Amino acid sequence: MILMFSLNRPDVFPVDDLVIRNAMIKLYGVTSEKRQLIRDLEEIAEPWSRYRSYACYSLWSWFDKG
Protein backbone atom coordinates (compact mmCIF):
# COMPACT_ATOMS: atom_id res chain seq x y z
CA MET A 1 0.00 0.00 0.00
CA ILE A 2 2.93 2.31 0.61
CA LEU A 3 4.04 1.73 -2.97
CA MET A 4 0.61 2.64 -4.30
CA PHE A 5 -0.49 5.49 -2.08
CA SER A 6 2.70 7.15 -0.85
CA LEU A 7 5.12 6.50 -3.68
CA ASN A 8 2.47 6.57 -6.46
CA ARG A 9 3.78 3.47 -8.23
CA PRO A 10 1.56 2.67 -11.21
CA ASP A 11 2.20 -1.08 -11.41
CA VAL A 12 1.47 -2.66 -8.02
CA PHE A 13 -0.86 -5.64 -7.74
CA PRO A 14 -1.71 -6.46 -4.09
CA VAL A 15 -2.99 -9.98 -4.73
CA ASP A 16 -3.18 -10.61 -0.96
CA ASP A 17 -5.68 -7.78 -0.46
CA LEU A 18 -9.04 -9.31 0.46
CA VAL A 19 -11.12 -6.71 -1.40
CA ILE A 20 -9.07 -7.15 -4.58
CA ARG A 21 -9.47 -10.92 -4.37
CA ASN A 22 -13.20 -10.81 -3.71
CA ALA A 23 -13.82 -8.24 -6.44
CA MET A 24 -11.91 -10.25 -9.03
CA ILE A 25 -13.63 -13.48 -7.98
CA LYS A 26 -17.03 -11.84 -8.46
CA LEU A 27 -16.20 -10.05 -11.71
CA TYR A 28 -14.36 -12.91 -13.40
CA GLY A 29 -16.16 -15.90 -11.86
CA VAL A 30 -12.97 -17.47 -10.53
CA THR A 31 -13.71 -20.75 -8.74
CA SER A 32 -10.22 -21.99 -7.90
CA GLU A 33 -8.81 -22.00 -4.38
CA LYS A 34 -5.55 -21.44 -2.50
CA ARG A 35 -2.41 -21.36 -4.66
CA GLN A 36 -4.29 -21.85 -7.89
CA LEU A 37 -6.48 -18.84 -7.02
CA ILE A 38 -3.38 -16.64 -6.72
CA ARG A 39 -2.09 -17.89 -10.07
CA ASP A 40 -5.44 -17.32 -11.74
CA LEU A 41 -5.76 -13.77 -10.38
CA GLU A 42 -2.21 -12.93 -11.46
CA GLU A 43 -2.96 -14.31 -14.92
CA ILE A 44 -6.10 -12.18 -15.16
CA ALA A 45 -4.13 -9.09 -14.09
CA GLU A 46 -1.26 -9.69 -16.52
CA PRO A 47 -2.83 -7.62 -19.35
CA TRP A 48 -3.10 -4.72 -16.89
CA SER A 49 0.69 -4.65 -16.61
CA ARG A 50 2.14 -1.18 -16.14
CA TYR A 51 -1.22 0.07 -14.81
CA ARG A 52 -2.26 -2.51 -12.22
CA SER A 53 -2.45 0.07 -9.42
CA TYR A 54 -5.12 1.95 -11.34
CA ALA A 55 -7.02 -1.27 -11.97
CA CYS A 56 -6.91 -1.96 -8.24
CA TYR A 57 -8.28 1.52 -7.47
CA SER A 58 -11.17 0.69 -9.79
CA LEU A 59 -11.71 -2.72 -8.17
CA TRP A 60 -11.80 -1.17 -4.69
CA SER A 61 -14.28 1.45 -5.85
CA TRP A 62 -16.48 -1.12 -7.60
CA PHE A 63 -16.48 -3.44 -4.59
CA ASP A 64 -17.31 -0.63 -2.15
CA LYS A 65 -20.36 0.36 -4.21
CA GLY A 66 -21.62 -3.19 -3.82
Beta strands, then each sheet from edge to edge (+ up, - down):
end
